[in-house]
Amino acid sequence: MRIGAHLTISGGLSEAGRLATSVGADTFGFHTRNPRGSAARKVGEQEISEWRGYQGETGLGPLVGHLPYVINLASDRDIWDFGVRVVGEDLARCSSWGVHAIVLHPGHCPAEARSAGVQRAAAGITEALEQAGDGNCLLLLEAMAGQTGEVGGVPQELGAILDACGRPARLGVCIDTCHLFAAGWDIRTHDGIDRMLAEFDAAVGRDRIGALHLNDSKFPLGSHKDRHERLGRGEIGPQGLAACLTHPFLRGLPMIIETPVDDYATYAEEITTARTLAGGI
């Protein structure tokens, strides 16, 4: 089981790795660039070399990045062009760093334009993958909470995007415990998780699920509100999170905690909570 937290790489990849080690993480997540803009740090060869050395010494990974929230490939052309460029650039950048995957919110559009939005998202993803060229970094579409206008709140929409893209090997899905719960999946038992996975398997393919964001939820089951809570303090609760952490399929995914903390050091408490709920693993 690999459990990490969402950290900053503003001080460099190796510094983020040392922070991950200090809070007891096996891996970490990060924003590929400014989460609400387009600015990206230049990561040079020396930094990459130092990071790969540190990763080799510690075994940290697999890393899971997150693309900016402002990307909306389901929207109009100007925003679409920006999103395609950023996704393509960051796939290439993160491949050179040895990152396992980067996560993308599929986008949002009016309900009456959902089918067209799905097709626009697929076209953008296809073009971004072409622009990125060869590389091993996966692009994972995040399963969303189903808030108004969100694409990807049901597995069938994610499957439709994959189908429209031709299901390339580098394209998959990231699931989030808060999002799943908010979307209406009762994941607080192994039976509930199995029902959720069966529907994802039919629409997406279980083998396409490449990462898990581990979060509690501030709001109740089926709220369609994406509000993360500290582990064990929300509506999923300790027993529900224990079910996720001990489920045979979910426990094999890299898990990135994205709960609200005042400083990164507090993630040590979150990781301890997760390991306790997982049975001390």
Backbone bond lengths (Angstrom), bond angles and torsions (degrees), N, CA, C in turn:
res aa  C-N    CA-C-N  psi(-1)  N-CA   C-N-CA  omega(-1)  CA-C   N-CA-C  phi
1 M - - - 1.466 - - 1.519 109.42 -
2 R 1.337 115.52 130.59 1.460 121.81 -178.88 1.520 108.43 -115.39
3 I 1.328 116.96 113.80 1.465 122.12 -178.33 1.521 108.92 -119.84
4 G 1.327 115.78 129.63 1.454 121.08 178.30 1.513 110.81 -139.54
5 A 1.318 115.63 -171.37 1.460 121.89 -179.03 1.514 109.06 -138.36
6 H 1.330 114.97 160.60 1.460 120.85 179.41 1.533 108.36 -82.16
7 L 1.341 116.00 115.38 1.456 122.54 -175.09 1.522 110.47 -120.86
8 T 1.324 116.60 179.45 1.458 121.74 178.30 1.522 110.17 -101.56
9 I 1.334 116.05 144.38 1.463 120.30 173.17 1.531 110.54 -108.83
10 S 1.331 116.32 17.13 1.471 119.93 -177.47 1.522 112.09 -61.97
11 G 1.330 117.38 -28.60 1.457 121.07 178.62 1.512 113.22 -93.50
12 G 1.314 117.17 4.39 1.462 121.76 -179.87 1.521 111.52 113.61
13 L 1.319 116.09 156.08 1.464 121.52 -177.70 1.529 111.77 -64.34
14 S 1.318 116.60 -42.88 1.470 119.24 -179.40 1.516 111.43 -66.25
15 E 1.341 116.91 -37.44 1.464 120.04 177.77 1.525 109.78 -64.37
16 A 1.329 117.11 -39.69 1.466 120.07 175.51 1.521 110.07 -63.35
17 G 1.329 116.43 -38.53 1.461 119.91 177.22 1.516 112.13 -62.91
18 R 1.335 116.93 -41.83 1.467 119.71 178.38 1.527 110.81 -66.00
19 L 1.339 116.94 -36.90 1.463 119.77 176.15 1.523 110.19 -63.96
20 A 1.333 116.79 -42.08 1.468 120.42 177.82 1.525 110.68 -59.81
21 T 1.314 116.34 -45.28 1.465 120.33 178.84 1.521 111.08 -60.53
22 S 1.334 116.31 -39.89 1.467 120.45 -176.36 1.533 112.62 -66.63
23 V 1.349 117.44 -26.92 1.465 119.41 -179.92 1.533 111.81 -98.61
24 G 1.324 116.00 8.35 1.456 119.96 175.07 1.516 114.52 82.51
25 A 1.332 116.98 21.87 1.463 121.07 -178.22 1.532 110.99 -86.78
26 D 1.342 115.33 151.00 1.463 121.74 173.37 1.526 111.62 -91.89
27 T 1.332 115.38 -18.08 1.450 122.02 -177.21 1.522 107.89 -156.03
28 F 1.328 117.69 -173.38 1.467 119.08 173.70 1.519 110.10 -158.50
29 G 1.335 114.44 160.49 1.447 122.63 172.58 1.513 109.38 -110.60
30 F 1.328 117.54 166.95 1.457 121.23 -177.35 1.523 108.92 -164.68
31 H 1.326 116.51 159.36 1.449 121.19 171.31 1.528 108.64 -82.28
32 T 1.320 116.42 133.54 1.458 120.43 -178.69 1.519 111.92 -68.30
33 R 1.335 117.05 -23.32 1.464 124.43 177.40 1.518 107.02 -164.21
34 N 1.335 118.67 -175.12 1.462 121.55 179.01 1.532 109.53 -48.04
35 P 1.335 118.07 119.62 1.465 119.38 -174.08 1.521 114.46 -65.02
36 R 1.329 117.30 -20.02 1.466 119.72 -179.29 1.530 111.66 -120.08
37 G 1.326 116.22 25.03 1.453 120.56 179.59 1.514 110.35 -158.01
38 S 1.336 115.41 -154.39 1.461 119.39 -176.60 1.527 113.13 -122.36
39 A 1.341 117.26 -5.36 1.466 119.74 -177.19 1.524 110.81 -65.91
40 A 1.347 115.55 134.50 1.463 120.81 -179.59 1.523 109.84 -130.31
41 R 1.338 115.86 137.27 1.456 120.17 175.43 1.527 110.28 -66.92
42 K 1.315 116.76 142.23 1.461 120.34 170.80 1.520 107.50 -83.01
43 V 1.303 115.99 122.12 1.462 121.86 179.20 1.524 107.28 -109.95
44 G 1.327 115.68 109.85 1.454 120.77 -175.02 1.509 113.71 -84.74
45 E 1.331 115.15 174.52 1.460 121.36 -177.00 1.524 112.21 -62.06
46 Q 1.352 117.24 -37.48 1.457 119.32 -179.73 1.522 110.68 -64.38
47 E 1.344 116.99 -42.64 1.463 120.06 178.85 1.525 110.81 -63.44
48 I 1.321 116.60 -41.26 1.465 120.39 179.48 1.523 110.18 -63.94
49 S 1.341 116.09 -42.75 1.464 120.26 179.87 1.527 111.08 -63.50
50 E 1.337 116.65 -43.58 1.469 120.40 178.55 1.529 110.35 -62.88
51 W 1.345 115.96 -41.76 1.454 119.19 179.84 1.522 111.22 -63.53
52 R 1.319 116.57 -45.61 1.464 118.91 -178.84 1.530 110.99 -62.82
53 G 1.324 116.75 -33.89 1.458 119.70 175.66 1.514 111.67 -65.59
54 Y 1.341 116.13 -45.25 1.468 120.03 179.53 1.525 110.47 -64.97
55 Q 1.324 116.54 -41.15 1.458 119.73 179.07 1.527 110.85 -62.69
56 G 1.328 115.82 -39.90 1.464 119.30 178.14 1.517 112.61 -63.80
57 E 1.333 116.85 -36.34 1.471 121.10 179.84 1.524 112.19 -71.71
58 T 1.324 116.58 -37.17 1.467 120.85 -171.23 1.529 114.30 -102.04
59 G 1.330 117.31 -21.16 1.458 120.35 -176.29 1.518 114.01 75.75
60 L 1.346 117.61 15.14 1.460 120.24 178.94 1.522 110.95 -61.31
61 G 1.301 115.47 138.05 1.459 119.90 176.11 1.522 110.37 135.10
62 P 1.320 116.44 174.48 1.462 129.09 2.36 1.533 112.11 -77.45
63 L 1.332 116.48 138.48 1.462 121.23 -178.27 1.529 110.72 -77.15
64 V 1.345 114.73 145.77 1.463 121.27 179.75 1.528 108.40 -129.86
65 G 1.330 117.09 109.34 1.449 121.57 177.58 1.516 111.93 -85.91
66 H 1.331 115.30 169.88 1.463 120.88 177.96 1.523 108.19 -136.16
67 L 1.337 116.15 125.26 1.457 122.15 179.05 1.524 110.77 -72.55
68 P 1.347 117.58 161.15 1.472 120.60 -178.45 1.530 112.92 -58.56
69 Y 1.322 115.26 146.96 1.457 121.14 179.54 1.528 112.14 -69.65
70 V 1.331 117.57 -21.61 1.469 120.99 -175.58 1.526 112.43 -75.70
71 I 1.310 118.48 -10.86 1.465 120.39 177.59 1.527 109.09 -68.79
72 N 1.305 116.34 132.72 1.469 121.18 177.71 1.518 109.03 -143.09
73 L 1.323 116.39 87.59 1.461 121.02 -177.80 1.525 112.56 -75.34
74 A 1.330 117.90 -6.82 1.467 120.72 177.16 1.517 112.25 -92.54
75 S 1.342 116.59 4.35 1.458 120.27 -172.02 1.528 111.93 -106.47
76 D 1.342 116.55 -159.10 1.462 122.18 -171.78 1.522 111.76 -72.73
77 R 1.324 115.16 173.24 1.463 121.05 -167.59 1.522 114.12 -63.13
78 D 1.338 119.33 -43.81 1.464 120.45 -177.15 1.532 111.05 -60.93
79 I 1.321 116.25 -48.46 1.467 120.48 178.07 1.527 109.81 -65.30
80 W 1.301 116.13 -37.55 1.470 121.97 179.85 1.524 110.86 -59.56
81 D 1.330 117.59 -47.36 1.469 121.35 179.59 1.527 111.40 -59.56
82 F 1.343 116.15 -43.30 1.464 120.71 177.90 1.527 110.22 -60.48
83 G 1.322 116.99 -46.30 1.455 120.94 -178.00 1.517 112.48 -63.22
84 V 1.317 117.05 -43.61 1.466 120.57 178.80 1.519 110.47 -59.18
85 R 1.320 116.55 -45.43 1.467 120.41 -179.29 1.518 111.60 -61.28
86 V 1.342 117.21 -46.68 1.464 120.80 -176.74 1.531 110.97 -67.49
87 V 1.320 117.42 -42.72 1.469 119.64 179.26 1.532 110.22 -62.16
88 G 1.325 116.88 -45.33 1.459 119.56 179.25 1.515 112.38 -62.72
89 E 1.344 116.60 -45.25 1.470 120.09 179.42 1.520 111.20 -61.32
90 D 1.331 116.94 -44.48 1.463 119.24 -173.55 1.525 112.34 -75.87
91 L 1.321 117.66 -28.04 1.466 118.95 171.49 1.530 110.08 -62.51
92 A 1.323 116.31 -44.03 1.466 120.12 179.70 1.521 110.92 -66.70
93 R 1.339 117.35 -46.48 1.460 120.88 -179.65 1.521 111.21 -59.24
94 C 1.332 115.97 -49.09 1.465 119.79 -175.23 1.520 112.12 -70.64
95 S 1.321 117.41 -29.07 1.467 119.23 173.65 1.523 110.36 -60.99
96 S 1.332 116.36 -40.15 1.470 119.73 -178.73 1.521 111.95 -69.39
97 W 1.333 117.46 -20.26 1.461 121.17 178.41 1.535 112.15 -90.03
98 G 1.325 117.41 -7.57 1.458 120.84 -177.27 1.515 113.82 81.38
99 V 1.335 116.89 27.31 1.467 121.86 -179.59 1.528 109.79 -77.71
100 H 1.321 116.53 138.38 1.468 122.23 -179.33 1.525 111.77 -66.84
101 A 1.351 117.08 -47.66 1.462 120.69 -173.47 1.516 110.23 -160.26
102 I 1.339 115.67 154.54 1.462 121.07 168.34 1.520 107.93 -123.45
103 V 1.330 115.75 144.58 1.461 122.93 -171.57 1.529 109.78 -104.64
104 L 1.323 115.45 138.12 1.462 122.40 -179.05 1.520 110.26 -127.02
105 H 1.349 117.46 130.22 1.454 120.14 167.84 1.526 107.62 -71.38
106 P 1.333 119.23 127.95 1.472 120.16 -173.54 1.521 114.72 -60.85
107 G 1.337 118.10 -25.41 1.459 120.68 178.15 1.515 111.50 125.55
108 H 1.328 116.15 -175.99 1.457 120.12 177.72 1.523 109.15 -149.52
109 C 1.303 115.25 153.17 1.457 122.69 -178.62 1.526 107.54 -163.88
110 P 1.338 118.25 166.30 1.465 119.45 178.05 1.523 112.18 -60.13
111 A 1.329 116.36 147.96 1.457 121.26 -177.29 1.525 111.99 -55.89
112 E 1.338 116.63 -37.41 1.465 119.56 -176.97 1.534 112.00 -72.34
113 A 1.342 116.62 -13.49 1.461 120.77 179.34 1.525 112.03 -110.60
114 R 1.332 116.57 20.94 1.463 120.38 -172.77 1.530 112.58 -62.39
115 S 1.321 117.63 -43.99 1.456 120.08 -179.08 1.521 111.05 -61.38
116 A 1.336 116.90 -43.69 1.462 120.64 177.42 1.520 110.99 -65.90
117 G 1.337 117.01 -36.71 1.455 120.96 178.30 1.515 112.16 -63.51
118 V 1.321 116.40 -41.09 1.465 120.91 177.02 1.527 110.29 -61.13
119 Q 1.323 116.88 -42.41 1.463 120.55 -179.84 1.526 111.29 -67.96
120 R 1.340 117.54 -38.88 1.470 120.03 176.83 1.525 110.86 -63.62
121 A 1.339 115.73 -42.73 1.463 119.33 178.61 1.519 110.89 -60.67
122 A 1.331 116.78 -43.23 1.462 120.53 179.97 1.523 111.17 -64.11
123 A 1.340 116.59 -42.15 1.466 119.63 178.77 1.523 111.07 -63.10
124 G 1.333 116.90 -40.69 1.456 120.57 178.72 1.511 112.65 -65.17
125 I 1.316 115.94 -42.04 1.473 120.33 179.21 1.522 110.16 -64.17
126 T 1.317 116.81 -43.50 1.464 120.77 178.84 1.520 111.07 -59.05
127 E 1.345 116.79 -45.60 1.458 120.23 -179.81 1.522 111.04 -66.93
128 A 1.339 117.53 -39.95 1.465 120.42 179.79 1.529 111.09 -63.66
129 L 1.318 117.37 -41.07 1.464 120.55 178.31 1.526 110.62 -63.31
130 E 1.324 117.13 -38.11 1.461 120.44 177.41 1.522 110.67 -66.04
131 Q 1.339 116.76 -42.34 1.460 120.67 -179.98 1.527 111.81 -65.95
132 A 1.335 116.21 -32.87 1.474 120.32 -177.52 1.518 111.92 -69.27
133 G 1.325 117.41 -26.67 1.457 120.42 -178.27 1.523 111.82 73.27
134 D 1.318 115.33 -159.76 1.465 120.04 -178.67 1.527 110.42 -70.20
135 G 1.307 116.30 151.15 1.462 122.14 178.45 1.504 110.40 166.16
136 N 1.311 116.05 163.77 1.460 120.91 -177.14 1.515 113.73 -102.98
137 C 1.331 117.94 -7.11 1.469 120.46 -178.45 1.524 109.78 -71.69
138 L 1.336 116.38 127.36 1.456 121.81 178.99 1.529 110.60 -80.91
139 L 1.327 116.06 153.97 1.457 122.34 169.70 1.523 106.88 -109.80
140 L 1.342 116.42 117.67 1.461 121.82 -176.63 1.518 110.04 -111.39
141 L 1.328 117.22 123.61 1.462 122.71 176.20 1.520 108.06 -82.19
142 E 1.316 116.79 128.25 1.460 119.31 -176.77 1.525 111.20 -82.80
143 A 1.321 115.50 131.59 1.469 121.29 172.51 1.525 107.68 -71.93
144 M 1.320 116.67 124.93 1.455 121.51 -169.25 1.534 111.94 -98.86
145 A 1.336 115.84 172.98 1.463 122.01 -176.02 1.523 113.01 -82.30
146 G 1.336 117.16 -9.92 1.457 120.01 -179.85 1.515 113.66 85.56
147 Q 1.344 117.16 26.53 1.459 120.26 174.97 1.532 109.12 -66.08
148 T 1.307 116.69 162.44 1.456 121.79 -175.14 1.521 111.61 -52.49
149 G 1.317 115.92 124.29 1.456 121.88 175.83 1.517 115.79 84.79
150 E 1.335 118.61 -7.47 1.460 120.06 -177.76 1.520 111.68 -71.62
151 V 1.316 115.77 134.46 1.459 121.98 169.11 1.530 107.46 -89.44
152 G 1.322 117.31 137.50 1.463 120.51 177.69 1.505 114.11 97.63
153 G 1.344 117.57 16.86 1.461 120.12 177.54 1.519 113.17 -79.89
154 V 1.336 116.23 -11.36 1.470 121.52 175.60 1.526 107.38 -130.91
155 P 1.324 118.46 148.28 1.470 119.68 -177.08 1.522 113.32 -62.84
156 Q 1.332 117.68 -25.99 1.458 119.72 -179.49 1.532 111.50 -63.19
157 E 1.330 117.78 -35.64 1.464 119.82 177.68 1.526 111.03 -69.12
158 L 1.316 116.56 -39.11 1.462 119.41 176.68 1.525 109.96 -63.79
159 G 1.332 116.25 -41.90 1.456 120.24 177.97 1.520 111.99 -63.26
160 A 1.333 116.93 -37.02 1.463 120.88 178.88 1.527 110.86 -64.60
161 I 1.350 117.19 -38.53 1.465 120.38 177.14 1.520 109.84 -65.45
162 L 1.329 117.10 -45.89 1.465 119.77 178.84 1.523 111.01 -59.42
163 D 1.332 116.47 -43.38 1.465 120.40 -179.97 1.527 110.77 -61.83
164 A 1.333 116.51 -45.78 1.467 120.82 -178.32 1.528 111.75 -65.08
165 C 1.331 116.55 -25.91 1.471 121.05 177.41 1.526 112.11 -84.78
166 G 1.321 117.46 -7.85 1.458 120.60 -176.27 1.512 114.08 82.56
167 R 1.331 116.70 15.33 1.469 123.58 178.88 1.539 113.44 48.96
168 P 1.337 117.40 57.95 1.473 119.01 175.98 1.519 111.12 -64.41
169 A 1.320 115.55 154.67 1.467 120.90 -174.08 1.521 112.61 -61.90
170 R 1.354 117.64 -28.78 1.468 120.64 -175.36 1.523 113.11 -84.81
171 L 1.329 118.80 0.84 1.460 121.78 -175.20 1.521 111.02 -107.73
172 G 1.334 116.41 127.91 1.459 120.65 -179.47 1.518 111.06 -148.56
173 V 1.330 115.30 -154.07 1.465 122.34 -173.01 1.522 109.43 -137.01
174 C 1.325 115.99 143.83 1.463 123.62 170.52 1.524 107.84 -113.57
175 I 1.317 117.17 133.63 1.462 120.88 176.27 1.520 109.58 -108.13
176 D 1.323 115.20 154.19 1.462 123.03 -175.60 1.521 107.35 -133.52
177 T 1.328 117.63 126.25 1.461 119.80 -175.39 1.523 112.38 -61.11
178 C 1.334 117.71 -38.42 1.467 120.29 177.27 1.522 110.67 -64.68
179 H 1.340 116.75 -46.49 1.459 120.70 -179.36 1.523 111.45 -61.73
180 L 1.332 116.50 -45.40 1.463 119.91 -179.20 1.522 111.06 -59.89
181 F 1.317 115.67 -45.10 1.460 121.52 -178.81 1.527 109.90 -64.67
182 A 1.334 116.69 -44.87 1.464 120.69 179.54 1.519 111.73 -64.97
183 A 1.338 116.61 -31.76 1.461 120.93 179.78 1.529 112.37 -75.63
184 G 1.339 117.21 -11.01 1.458 120.22 175.84 1.509 116.06 115.46
185 W 1.329 117.22 1.94 1.462 119.90 177.49 1.529 109.30 -85.96
186 D 1.329 116.92 121.02 1.460 119.75 177.62 1.527 108.09 -85.60
187 I 1.302 115.13 93.27 1.468 122.22 -175.15 1.529 111.64 -94.25
188 R 1.320 117.29 20.12 1.461 120.23 -176.82 1.524 113.28 -84.07
189 T 1.341 117.15 0.80 1.467 122.01 175.11 1.523 108.51 -138.41
190 H 1.329 116.30 160.14 1.459 119.49 176.91 1.527 110.70 -62.88
191 D 1.331 118.71 -36.55 1.464 120.84 178.02 1.527 110.64 -62.44
192 G 1.328 116.50 -42.29 1.460 120.06 178.49 1.517 111.97 -64.66
193 I 1.317 116.51 -40.35 1.464 120.64 176.99 1.519 110.46 -64.05
194 D 1.323 116.51 -41.34 1.467 120.04 178.90 1.521 111.45 -61.43
195 R 1.340 117.19 -39.62 1.468 119.84 178.37 1.532 110.41 -64.84
196 M 1.323 116.38 -41.63 1.455 119.84 177.67 1.521 110.65 -62.06
197 L 1.332 116.37 -47.20 1.459 120.40 -177.19 1.526 111.67 -64.91
198 A 1.327 117.27 -33.63 1.466 119.99 179.01 1.527 110.49 -62.37
199 E 1.315 117.52 -40.27 1.462 119.82 179.61 1.529 111.18 -71.91
200 F 1.339 116.85 -38.62 1.461 119.05 175.53 1.528 110.84 -65.52
201 D 1.311 116.74 -37.09 1.454 120.41 179.62 1.523 110.53 -63.31
202 A 1.336 117.14 -41.47 1.461 121.36 -179.46 1.526 111.82 -67.53
203 A 1.339 117.32 -37.84 1.462 120.79 -173.99 1.527 113.29 -91.95
204 V 1.326 116.37 -35.14 1.462 121.60 -171.24 1.523 111.65 -115.26
205 G 1.340 115.29 -43.18 1.458 121.61 -171.24 1.514 109.16 104.66
206 R 1.318 116.43 118.26 1.466 119.78 -176.23 1.520 112.13 -57.47
207 D 1.326 115.94 -33.37 1.460 119.57 -178.53 1.520 112.71 -69.28
208 R 1.336 117.47 -9.78 1.469 121.37 177.76 1.531 112.44 -87.83
209 I 1.317 118.23 -8.80 1.458 121.05 179.55 1.526 107.89 -80.69
210 G 1.351 115.93 113.84 1.458 119.77 -170.31 1.507 116.64 -110.29
211 A 1.332 118.50 -8.54 1.469 120.54 -178.69 1.517 109.34 -164.17
212 L 1.335 114.68 160.96 1.466 121.99 179.44 1.520 109.28 -131.10
213 H 1.336 116.81 127.51 1.465 121.56 168.19 1.524 107.25 -91.14
214 L 1.325 115.49 123.38 1.465 121.88 -173.82 1.519 109.72 -102.28
215 N 1.323 116.56 106.57 1.465 122.10 -177.42 1.518 110.18 -143.91
216 D 1.322 116.56 148.17 1.454 120.62 167.99 1.531 107.08 -84.94
217 S 1.329 117.00 173.80 1.460 121.68 -176.05 1.520 111.13 -122.57
218 K 1.333 116.80 132.79 1.462 120.97 176.63 1.531 111.87 -71.21
219 F 1.327 116.68 -24.00 1.464 120.40 -174.11 1.522 111.05 -115.78
220 P 1.338 116.92 160.16 1.461 120.49 -172.89 1.530 113.82 -74.20
221 L 1.307 114.45 172.20 1.456 123.68 179.98 1.530 110.94 -52.06
222 G 1.353 116.32 130.56 1.452 121.41 176.46 1.504 115.40 75.99
223 S 1.331 118.43 15.08 1.467 121.81 -176.86 1.524 112.87 -72.55
224 H 1.331 116.98 -22.32 1.471 123.37 -173.92 1.530 111.57 58.48
225 K 1.340 116.08 31.44 1.455 122.18 176.92 1.528 109.31 -117.75
226 D 1.319 115.68 124.52 1.459 122.08 -177.49 1.528 109.34 -92.87
227 R 1.329 115.60 83.69 1.459 121.16 178.64 1.523 108.78 -132.02
228 H 1.335 115.24 109.49 1.452 120.54 -177.20 1.527 110.72 -75.60
229 E 1.335 115.06 151.48 1.458 122.23 175.70 1.525 108.52 -132.77
230 R 1.339 115.92 158.15 1.468 121.51 175.64 1.523 109.68 -57.53
231 L 1.337 115.94 147.99 1.459 121.31 -175.74 1.527 111.65 -60.16
232 G 1.329 116.06 127.53 1.456 121.93 178.19 1.500 115.03 83.45
233 R 1.349 117.95 -2.37 1.462 121.24 -176.63 1.530 112.56 -109.01
234 G 1.318 116.90 3.33 1.451 120.76 -176.43 1.513 112.69 -115.62
235 E 1.322 114.92 -159.32 1.456 121.66 -173.90 1.527 112.93 -77.39
236 I 1.312 118.34 -23.63 1.469 119.44 173.97 1.522 108.95 -71.77
237 G 1.313 116.52 -45.05 1.457 122.22 171.44 1.519 114.15 77.94
238 P 1.348 115.87 171.86 1.465 120.20 -176.67 1.523 113.50 -59.49
239 Q 1.333 118.21 -45.76 1.464 119.89 -177.69 1.519 111.40 -66.65
240 G 1.348 116.40 -39.46 1.456 119.55 178.67 1.516 112.06 -64.85
241 L 1.327 116.93 -43.00 1.458 119.91 178.18 1.530 111.10 -67.84
242 A 1.327 116.89 -34.05 1.468 119.89 176.03 1.525 110.38 -61.66
243 A 1.352 116.73 -37.72 1.459 119.98 177.12 1.525 110.67 -61.66
244 C 1.336 116.64 -42.00 1.469 120.68 178.98 1.526 110.78 -65.92
245 L 1.321 116.72 -43.18 1.457 121.61 -175.10 1.524 113.38 -73.23
246 T 1.319 116.59 -18.18 1.466 119.69 179.87 1.522 112.35 -108.71
247 H 1.329 117.82 0.50 1.453 119.59 179.90 1.534 109.56 -70.09
248 P 1.326 118.59 133.68 1.476 120.65 -173.68 1.523 114.42 -57.60
249 F 1.332 118.41 -35.16 1.465 119.47 179.69 1.529 111.14 -81.83
250 L 1.321 117.78 -49.06 1.467 120.41 -175.52 1.519 111.94 -62.46
251 R 1.322 117.98 -36.32 1.456 120.06 -176.61 1.528 112.09 -66.85
252 G 1.330 117.22 -15.02 1.456 120.52 178.55 1.518 113.65 -87.32
253 L 1.334 117.49 -6.44 1.460 121.55 179.99 1.530 110.80 -89.37
254 P 1.343 118.52 147.72 1.465 118.59 170.12 1.528 109.03 -63.85
255 M 1.347 117.01 128.18 1.464 122.38 -175.56 1.522 110.02 -109.65
256 I 1.328 115.58 124.70 1.461 121.44 179.63 1.526 108.87 -116.44
257 I 1.322 116.93 120.20 1.465 122.53 178.88 1.526 108.66 -83.09
258 E 1.338 116.14 131.21 1.472 121.80 -179.70 1.528 110.87 -126.37
259 T 1.302 116.77 33.94 1.461 120.03 -176.21 1.525 111.21 -76.55
260 P 1.354 117.83 156.13 1.475 120.73 -177.54 1.532 111.65 -74.40
261 V 1.328 116.43 116.28 1.470 121.78 177.84 1.525 108.16 -129.46
262 D 1.331 115.49 154.69 1.462 120.13 -179.75 1.522 112.59 -76.86
263 D 1.333 116.80 -30.71 1.453 119.96 174.30 1.523 108.27 -149.89
264 Y 1.324 115.17 159.51 1.462 119.93 -172.61 1.522 112.75 -62.73
265 A 1.336 118.01 -27.30 1.461 120.30 -179.52 1.523 111.98 -60.22
266 T 1.344 116.15 -27.33 1.463 120.29 -179.30 1.522 111.57 -66.21
267 Y 1.327 117.59 -18.48 1.463 119.34 177.68 1.528 111.78 -63.47
268 A 1.325 117.64 -18.97 1.470 119.32 174.48 1.527 110.20 -59.90
269 E 1.342 116.76 -39.86 1.466 120.58 177.44 1.520 111.15 -66.51
270 E 1.328 116.29 -41.11 1.468 120.17 -179.63 1.526 111.20 -64.84
271 I 1.317 116.92 -41.76 1.465 120.27 -179.77 1.523 110.37 -68.15
272 T 1.324 117.22 -38.75 1.469 120.02 175.21 1.518 110.78 -61.44
273 T 1.337 116.68 -43.43 1.468 120.52 177.30 1.521 110.47 -59.79
274 A 1.334 116.94 -45.83 1.464 119.91 -178.96 1.519 111.02 -62.38
275 R 1.315 117.92 -43.44 1.465 120.01 -178.86 1.529 111.47 -67.98
276 T 1.331 116.33 -35.54 1.469 119.44 176.65 1.534 110.53 -63.75
277 L 1.345 115.97 -45.49 1.448 119.76 179.04 1.522 112.93 -66.59
278 A 1.334 115.94 -25.70 1.457 120.65 178.05 1.526 112.23 -84.65
279 G 1.323 116.59 1.92 1.449 120.53 178.69 1.513 113.36 92.31
280 G 1.346 115.87 24.36 1.449 119.56 175.83 1.505 114.28 81.60
281 I 1.344 117.63 15.12 1.467 119.95 -177.82 1.522 110.29 -82.53
